[in-house]
Amino acid sequence: MAAFQDGARMRLENLDIWRRSVDLSVEIYQHFAGHRDFGFRDQITRSSLSLPSNIAEGFERASEREKALFLNYAKGSAGELKTQLIIGYRIGYIPEDMSNKWGEEVEQLSRMLFAIMRKLK
């Protein structure tokens, strides 16, 4: 979390929350590659991509206020993604084990974001 307060101390690539969110996004992209439902595929891959992207943008911002703003966007993307995972499971696009695994990871990332945001205030 200190990395978010002093970007010079750590590279983005070493930040656990960013790496984990990138890994999750890659898994979701791979799962939905070639999926016929373009609308759903587009929406879930966009929200999964938005999570690490907003973490990265927050990491690069100079002020604590800007950092918190982009982490808040990432947290919103996490909520959006969690909803899409539930819907994807319920309509048969995502197997239960994957939905549970990805959903748990999203919840952990959301908690991590909240903890970082609290430290920035």
Buried (B, 14 or more C-beta within 10 A) or exposed (E): BEBBEEBEEEEBEEBEBBBBBBEBBEBBBEBBEEBEEEEBBEBBBBBBBBBBBBBBBBBEBEEBEBBBBBBBBBBBBBEBBBBBBEBBBEEEBBEEEBBEBBBEBBEBBBEBBBEBBEEBE
